[in-house]
Amino acid sequence: MAGVFYILSGSILFLIQQKIIINFFFINNKAPTEYDYAVVLSKSLFNICYLFNLLQYYVSTTLHLHFNHSLITFEEGTMKTLMKSTLLFLILFSFLTGFSFAQEWTDAQKEVWAGVETYWEINESNPLGFLSYFDDSYLGWSYNNEAPGTRDDAVKSFTYWTTQGKRQFHTLTPARIWVDGNFAFVHYYYSEVTENNDGKPLSENGRWTDILMKKNGKWMLVGDHGGEIKK
């Protein structure tokens, strides 16, 4: 029974630890980097090995094999113990693999995310061209504004800021994507570096929620909320 207790408690601790690691990024308004993902992966592998060792210990202490030359005889109840141990291992494995791949996107989600990446790329190469992705019904609310703004407000803002510098590069990290037919919203983090007119690089990190509507095969912005996360 001690072996079962160790395995179950280790499994619970494993799942709690992974949940804490992932929530850390959201609670601290931090976009996970490749290094962060590597840390999570290494911790996951360590815990999987730890759980496997616990399972191995449990099996080795409850399963008694008697070797008589080349023949193996099982004590009464040993086969049942082996089956229970195998079942327990399969349950743990399904928990772990299900947790690891829960964030895989569907084809519909991938299509929406590709649309987001497209207008960010256009915004970098042709900022005013980015405005073609704003629907006439657009209403957005950035952290810097006291009230939501219309598409006309966005045009005025972009027209001004494009004269103050140019974005050099950016990275995007999706957090959640919801899709239902021609409507979708996307929660994501961003990091970008802009160079002002004096050649000085300015870095910015933040998050956005984009509300999208598909028109003529193109995902259009009908609303958004977010902006820079200031420390």
Buried (B, 14 or more C-beta within 10 A) or exposed (E): EEBBEBBEEBBEEBBEBBEEBBEEBBEEEBBBBEEBEEEBEEBBEEBBEEBBEBBEBBBEEBBEEEEEEEEEEBEEEBEEBBEBBEEBBEEBEEBBEEBBEEEEEEEBBBBBBEBBBBBBEBBBEEBEEBBEBBBEEBBBBBEEEEEBBBBEBBBEBBEEEBEEBEBEEBBBBBBEBBBEEEBBBBBBBBBBEBEEEEEEEEEBBBBBBBBBBBEEEBBBBBBBBBBBBEE
